[in-house]
């Protein structure tokens, strides 16, 4: 469990840096490229520790998930993945949804938190959900938002199509990469 906790702390500590003056100070002293490299390495190390920590964590039940939780998660995840895709592609959804990546992460974390009742899952999914909510509040407090200009509806169709395709892959291969098959 200690590797999981260390990974979560490391991963989120580095992700809070861009919201502080520390980023500007580091970029001023070493440059943007090296900062991005260090940021990526620390993020990857945190993620690796999270994954390793999850594989090593013993199952410690905290609660029994409600019977409807799995169905809710299966219904919420397509929306989540579409939001993740929308964050990275041109589309009109970003004109109405200010933080598609963070909202998707909040849904992912909260949905998985409800559907799992063990300690390791709680640490993982609660940390992502809480971080995402804090980040949304922080970004909103930092300044105004200018919606992107409208784009072709074909982009919207592409976001939805790719999102549903990625969801189908995640659903079908969930057991392979998490050890928790859905089928």
Number of C-alpha atoms within 10 A of each C-alpha: 17 13 19 24 19 15 26 23 16 19 22 17 13 18 16 15 14 11 14 9 9 12 17 15 11 14 14 11 11 10 12 14 10 13 17 12 11 13 18 15 13 19 20 15 15 24 19 17 22 25 18 15 20 22 15 14 16 12 12 11 14 13 11 11 15 11 9 10 16 17 10 14 19 16 12 16 22 21 18 25 27 25 25 20 23 26 21 12 13 19 23 20 20 19 14 10 14 17 20 21 21 22 20 25 23 23 23 21 23 19 23 24 24 21 22 20 18 17 17 24 22 20 16 20 22 20 19 22 23 15 19 21 15 14 17 17 11 13 14 13 9 9 8 8 9 8 13 14 10 12 13 10 11 12 16 18 12 17 25 20 14 16 22 19 15 16 20 15 11 17 16 13 16 16 13 10 9 11 10 10 12 12 8
